[in-house]
Amino acid sequence: MAVSQLFIGPTADAPQAQKPASIHRLGPLPAAPMPQTGPLALPQIMTAARINQLGPPQIVALERVDVPEPQELQVLVRVCAAGVGPWDALVRTGKSGLPLTPPLTLGAEISGIVEKVGANTTGFAPGDEVFGATNPLFIMGYAEYAVVSARMIAKKSAALSHIEAAAMPVVGVMAWQMLFDHAALREGQTVVIHGGAGNVGAYAVQLARAKKLRVVATVRNNDADYVRGLGAHEVVNIETDNLTNFARRADAVIDTVGGPAQEQLLNFVRPGGIIVSSVSRPNVQLAQKRRVRVDYFIVDVNTAQLARLADMHDKNELVVPVGSVLPLSEARAAHEMLAGTRAHKRGKIVLQVAG
């Protein structure tokens, strides 16, 4: 997935700007967690991976900050795992287009256990295991505790581990919305998934196959066997295959890559079909000449679609591609992986925060 393009943005329920969290210590952190004030009490201080300025991965640092308090329509979650994605790098570098100013805690995807419920918040109770996104600003997740928007989380099933759950929210919901909300694909139609081996692409391939679409996935290098294993009927190596063999066959193209190659995707789409992208805006004028519709959107992580994805996982219809798993203390290394300066496994990068 391209990291240089904006594909997240503020929505109507974006949280208001808050005063910076109080920083209690900037030196080396203790190996043991801070003691609680009582057997059932929450700690007052937590560890979080934060930035105090915009810049490269080297600016990510662990700090001790106040445990936040949930407000109306929010819950406080004890974080067990946090997903790491390109949107986090956009926030870190100031390229997200969101109204954010450091210092702040990075991270948008979490899985954990509800500790407190804010006012007028229904559907969740202390002790519930949940997963999802933190808030429309996509921050505050790389921490031992996170306040999250209740409309952006769902209950986690026992079959879904916290590591898997933290790897799913943004990429899984994004793939679903591209296929079924924006492209409005139906059983029997043909979809080309551009970047089928990527994090969003891997979900899109599986979801499309589960909904009985004919799936063509584009790949590079040695990814063909991987996407076939996910369920692709056909694989196109965009570096070596003759693309004219696939011309004008697709009802829709799902673009998870963006960039200059996007215009070539028009060659795959039949007249009246559609290209849907969440990484860069398609060329509307060129698409009109080809009689192809285009759509660009911002992902909306929500309870209903998270629950649907979890249910598909429980029915063995969806595999969660988890890649490298690191402790919270290695958040900087995770961002070096995002930047391509440190090697990592195929699949989603996840920070393990608690056991």
C-alpha positions as CSV (number, residue, x, y, z in Angstrom):
1,M,0.0,0.0,0.0
2,A,1.4,3.4,-0.9
3,V,2.3,5.5,2.1
4,S,2.6,8.8,0.2
5,Q,-1.1,9.3,-0.4
6,L,-3.9,10.4,2.0
7,F,-6.7,7.9,2.5
8,I,-7.9,8.7,6.0
9,G,-9.6,11.9,7.1
10,P,-11.6,13.6,9.8
11,T,-15.3,12.9,10.1
12,A,-18.2,14.6,11.8
13,D,-17.5,12.8,15.1
14,A,-13.8,13.6,15.2
15,P,-12.7,14.3,18.8
16,Q,-12.1,17.8,19.8
17,A,-8.5,18.9,20.3
18,Q,-7.3,17.9,23.8
19,K,-4.5,19.3,25.9
20,P,-1.3,17.3,25.6
21,A,-1.0,14.4,27.9
22,S,1.1,15.0,31.0
23,I,4.6,13.5,30.5
24,H,5.9,12.1,33.7
25,R,9.2,10.6,32.7
26,L,11.4,10.6,29.5
27,G,14.2,8.4,30.7
28,P,14.6,4.6,30.5
29,L,11.5,2.8,31.4
30,P,11.2,0.1,34.1
31,A,10.9,-3.5,33.1
32,A,8.0,-4.0,35.4
33,P,4.6,-2.2,35.0
34,M,3.7,0.5,37.4
35,P,1.9,-0.7,40.5
36,Q,-1.8,-0.2,40.7
37,T,-3.4,1.8,43.6
38,G,-5.6,-1.1,44.6
39,P,-6.5,-4.6,43.6
40,L,-9.2,-3.5,41.2
41,A,-8.0,0.1,40.5
42,L,-6.6,1.3,37.2
43,P,-3.1,2.7,37.2
44,Q,-2.8,6.4,36.8
45,I,0.2,6.3,34.6
46,M,0.9,4.2,31.4
47,T,3.5,3.7,28.7
48,A,2.9,5.0,25.2
49,A,4.8,5.3,22.0
50,R,4.7,9.0,21.1
51,I,6.2,11.7,18.9
52,N,7.0,15.2,20.0
53,Q,7.7,16.5,16.5
54,L,7.1,15.4,12.9
55,G,9.8,13.4,11.1
56,P,11.4,10.0,10.5
57,P,11.0,6.8,12.5
58,Q,13.8,7.9,14.9
59,I,11.5,10.4,16.5
60,V,9.2,7.6,17.9
61,A,9.9,7.3,21.7
62,L,8.4,5.6,24.7
63,E,7.1,8.0,27.4
64,R,5.1,7.7,30.6
65,V,1.8,9.6,30.3
66,D,-1.6,9.8,32.1
67,V,-4.1,7.1,31.6
68,P,-6.9,8.8,29.7
69,E,-10.5,9.0,30.8
70,P,-13.4,8.0,28.5
71,Q,-15.9,10.7,27.6
72,E,-19.4,10.4,26.2
73,L,-19.7,7.6,23.5
74,Q,-16.2,6.4,24.3
75,V,-14.7,3.4,26.2
76,L,-11.3,2.9,27.8
77,V,-9.6,-0.2,26.6
78,R,-6.6,-2.0,28.1
79,V,-4.7,-2.6,24.9
80,C,-3.4,-6.1,24.3
81,A,-2.2,-5.5,20.7
82,A,-2.0,-2.5,18.3
83,G,-1.8,-2.7,14.5
84,V,0.8,-0.7,12.6
85,G,-0.1,0.7,9.2
86,P,0.8,3.3,6.5
87,W,-1.6,5.8,8.1
88,D,0.6,5.8,11.2
89,A,3.5,6.9,9.0
90,L,1.4,9.6,7.5
91,V,0.5,10.9,10.9
92,R,4.2,10.7,12.0
93,T,5.4,12.7,9.0
94,G,2.5,15.2,9.0
95,K,1.2,14.0,5.6
96,S,-2.1,12.7,6.7
97,G,-4.0,15.9,6.1
98,L,-5.5,15.6,9.6
99,P,-5.6,18.5,12.1
100,L,-2.9,17.0,14.3
101,T,0.0,18.7,16.1
102,P,2.6,16.8,18.2
103,P,3.1,15.8,20.9
104,L,0.8,12.8,20.4
105,T,0.5,9.1,20.8
106,L,0.6,7.2,17.5
107,G,-1.6,4.3,16.5
108,A,-5.1,3.7,15.2
109,E,-5.9,-0.1,15.5
110,I,-6.3,-1.9,18.8
111,S,-7.5,-5.1,20.4
112,G,-8.0,-5.3,24.1
113,I,-10.3,-5.4,27.1
114,V,-12.8,-2.7,28.1
115,E,-12.0,-1.2,31.5
116,K,-14.4,1.8,31.6
117,V,-17.4,3.0,29.7
118,G,-18.1,6.7,29.1
119,A,-21.4,8.5,29.6
120,N,-24.3,7.5,27.3
121,T,-22.3,4.6,25.8
122,T,-24.2,1.4,25.2
123,G,-23.3,-2.0,23.8
124,F,-20.1,-2.5,25.8
125,A,-19.2,-3.2,29.4
126,P,-16.1,-3.6,31.5
127,G,-14.5,-7.0,30.7
128,D,-15.6,-7.2,27.1
129,E,-12.9,-8.1,24.6
130,V,-13.0,-5.7,21.7
131,F,-11.2,-4.6,18.6
132,G,-11.3,-1.8,16.1
133,A,-10.0,1.7,15.5
134,T,-9.4,4.3,18.1
135,N,-11.0,7.5,16.6
136,P,-11.4,9.4,13.3
137,L,-8.0,11.1,13.9
138,F,-6.3,7.6,13.9
139,I,-4.1,8.3,17.0
140,M,-3.7,7.1,20.6
141,G,-3.4,3.4,20.0
142,Y,0.2,2.6,20.7
143,A,-0.3,2.6,24.5
144,E,-1.1,0.4,27.4
145,Y,-4.6,2.0,27.6
146,A,-6.5,3.8,24.9
147,V,-9.8,5.8,24.8
148,V,-11.7,4.7,21.7
149,S,-14.9,5.7,19.9
150,A,-17.6,3.2,20.7
151,R,-18.9,3.3,17.1
152,M,-15.5,2.2,15.7
153,I,-15.1,-1.0,17.7
154,A,-16.8,-4.4,18.0
155,K,-16.7,-7.3,20.3
156,K,-13.9,-9.8,19.7
157,S,-14.7,-13.5,19.4
158,A,-12.7,-16.1,21.3
159,A,-11.5,-17.6,18.0
160,L,-9.8,-14.3,17.0
161,S,-6.6,-13.7,18.9
162,H,-5.7,-10.1,20.0
163,I,-2.8,-10.1,17.6
164,E,-5.1,-11.1,14.7
165,A,-7.8,-8.7,15.8
166,A,-5.4,-5.7,15.9
167,A,-4.3,-6.6,12.3
168,M,-7.8,-6.4,10.9
169,P,-9.7,-3.2,11.5
170,V,-8.6,-0.6,8.9
171,V,-7.4,-2.9,6.1
172,G,-10.3,-5.4,6.5
173,V,-13.0,-2.8,6.6
174,M,-11.4,-0.9,3.8
175,A,-11.4,-4.0,1.5
176,W,-15.0,-4.6,2.3
177,Q,-16.1,-1.1,1.6
178,M,-14.2,-1.0,-1.7
179,L,-15.8,-4.2,-3.0
180,F,-19.3,-4.0,-1.7
181,D,-20.1,-0.4,-0.6
182,H,-18.4,1.5,-3.4
183,A,-18.0,-1.0,-6.3
184,A,-21.3,-2.6,-5.3
185,L,-20.1,-6.0,-6.7
186,R,-22.5,-8.9,-6.9
187,E,-22.1,-12.7,-7.2
188,G,-20.7,-13.8,-10.5
189,Q,-19.1,-10.5,-11.4
190,T,-15.3,-10.2,-12.2
191,V,-13.1,-8.0,-10.1
192,V,-9.4,-7.1,-10.6
193,I,-7.6,-6.5,-7.3
194,H,-4.5,-4.4,-7.9
195,G,-1.9,-5.3,-5.3
196,G,-3.4,-8.6,-4.3
197,A,-0.5,-9.6,-2.1
198,G,-0.6,-6.4,0.0
199,N,-2.4,-6.0,3.3
200,V,-5.6,-4.5,1.9
201,G,-5.3,-6.7,-1.2
202,A,-5.1,-9.9,0.8
203,Y,-8.4,-9.1,2.4
204,A,-10.0,-8.1,-0.8
205,V,-9.0,-11.3,-2.5
206,Q,-10.5,-13.4,0.3
207,L,-13.7,-11.4,0.6
208,A,-14.3,-11.4,-3.1
209,R,-13.8,-15.1,-3.3
210,A,-16.1,-15.7,-0.3
211,K,-18.9,-13.7,-2.0
212,K,-18.5,-15.7,-5.2
213,L,-16.9,-13.1,-7.4
214,R,-14.4,-14.1,-10.1
215,V,-11.1,-12.8,-8.7
216,V,-8.1,-11.6,-10.8
217,A,-5.2,-10.3,-8.7
218,T,-2.2,-8.3,-9.9
219,V,1.1,-9.1,-8.3
220,R,4.8,-8.4,-8.6
221,N,7.8,-10.7,-8.2
222,N,7.1,-14.0,-6.5
223,D,3.6,-13.3,-5.1
224,A,1.5,-15.4,-7.5
225,D,1.3,-18.6,-5.3
226,Y,0.5,-16.5,-2.3
227,V,-2.6,-14.8,-3.8
228,R,-3.7,-18.1,-5.4
229,G,-3.7,-19.5,-1.9
230,L,-5.9,-16.6,-0.8
231,G,-8.4,-17.5,-3.4
232,A,-7.5,-15.7,-6.7
233,H,-8.8,-17.4,-9.8
234,E,-6.3,-15.7,-12.0
235,V,-3.0,-13.9,-11.4
236,V,-1.5,-11.1,-13.5
237,N,2.2,-10.3,-13.1
238,I,2.1,-6.7,-14.1
239,E,5.9,-6.8,-14.8
240,T,6.0,-9.8,-17.1
241,D,2.5,-10.7,-18.4
242,N,0.8,-9.4,-21.5
243,L,-1.9,-7.2,-20.1
244,T,-3.9,-7.1,-23.3
245,N,-5.0,-10.7,-22.5
246,F,-7.1,-9.2,-19.7
247,A,-8.4,-6.1,-21.4
248,R,-11.9,-4.8,-20.7
249,R,-13.0,-7.9,-18.8
250,A,-13.5,-6.6,-15.3
251,D,-16.7,-5.2,-13.8
252,A,-14.5,-3.4,-11.2
253,V,-10.9,-2.7,-10.3
254,I,-9.9,-2.4,-6.7
255,D,-6.8,-0.2,-6.5
256,T,-4.8,-0.7,-3.3
257,V,-1.6,0.7,-4.7
258,G,-2.2,4.0,-6.4
259,G,0.5,6.0,-8.1
260,P,1.4,6.3,-11.8
261,A,0.2,2.8,-12.7
262,Q,-3.3,3.7,-11.8
263,E,-4.2,4.9,-15.3
264,Q,-3.2,1.6,-16.8
265,L,-5.9,-0.1,-14.7
266,L,-8.5,1.5,-17.0
267,N,-7.5,-1.1,-19.6
268,F,-8.9,-3.8,-17.4
269,V,-12.4,-2.4,-16.9
270,R,-15.3,-3.0,-19.3
271,P,-17.4,0.1,-20.4
272,G,-19.7,1.0,-17.5
273,G,-17.4,-0.6,-14.9
274,I,-15.7,1.2,-12.1
275,I,-12.3,1.7,-10.5
276,V,-12.3,2.2,-6.7
277,S,-9.3,3.5,-4.9
278,S,-8.5,4.6,-1.3
279,V,-5.0,5.6,-1.9
280,S,-5.1,8.2,-4.8
281,R,-7.7,9.9,-6.8
282,P,-8.3,8.4,-10.2
283,N,-8.1,10.6,-13.4
284,V,-11.8,11.4,-13.9
285,Q,-11.4,12.9,-17.4
286,L,-9.5,9.9,-18.7
287,A,-12.0,7.5,-17.2
288,Q,-14.9,9.3,-18.8
289,K,-13.2,8.9,-22.2
290,R,-13.0,5.2,-21.5
291,R,-16.6,5.2,-20.3
292,V,-15.4,4.0,-16.9
293,R,-16.6,5.3,-13.5
294,V,-14.2,6.1,-10.7
295,D,-14.5,6.4,-7.0
296,Y,-12.2,7.6,-4.3
297,F,-13.1,7.3,-0.6
298,I,-12.0,7.5,3.0
299,V,-12.4,4.4,5.1
300,D,-15.0,4.5,7.8
301,V,-14.3,1.8,10.4
302,N,-17.5,0.8,12.1
303,T,-19.0,-1.7,14.5
304,A,-21.2,-3.5,12.0
305,Q,-18.5,-4.3,9.4
306,L,-16.0,-5.2,12.1
307,A,-18.4,-7.7,13.4
308,R,-19.1,-9.1,10.0
309,L,-15.3,-9.6,9.4
310,A,-14.9,-11.4,12.8
311,D,-17.9,-13.7,11.9
312,M,-16.3,-14.6,8.6
313,H,-13.0,-15.4,10.4
314,D,-14.9,-17.6,12.9
315,K,-16.5,-19.5,9.9
316,N,-13.1,-20.1,8.4
317,E,-13.9,-17.8,5.4
318,L,-11.2,-15.3,6.3
319,V,-7.5,-15.7,7.2
320,V,-5.8,-12.7,8.9
321,P,-2.4,-12.2,7.4
322,V,-0.2,-11.3,10.4
323,G,3.4,-10.5,9.6
324,S,6.1,-9.3,12.1
325,V,5.0,-9.0,15.8
326,L,7.0,-6.8,18.1
327,P,6.7,-5.5,21.6
328,L,5.4,-2.0,22.2
329,S,9.0,-1.0,23.1
330,E,9.9,-1.7,19.5
331,A,7.4,0.8,18.0
332,R,10.3,2.7,16.4
333,A,11.5,-0.5,14.7
334,A,8.0,-1.1,13.4
335,H,8.0,2.3,11.7
336,E,11.4,1.5,10.2
337,M,9.7,-1.5,8.7
338,L,7.0,0.7,7.3
339,A,9.7,3.0,5.8
340,G,11.4,0.0,4.2
341,T,14.6,0.4,6.1
342,R,14.2,-2.7,8.2
343,A,13.1,-6.1,6.9
344,H,9.8,-7.7,8.0
345,K,7.6,-10.6,7.3
346,R,4.8,-10.5,4.8
347,G,1.5,-9.4,6.4
348,K,0.5,-6.8,8.9
349,I,2.9,-5.5,11.5
350,V,1.5,-5.7,15.0
351,L,2.7,-4.4,18.4
352,Q,2.1,-6.8,21.3
353,V,1.3,-4.6,24.3
354,A,0.1,-7.1,26.9
355,G,-0.1,-10.9,27.2
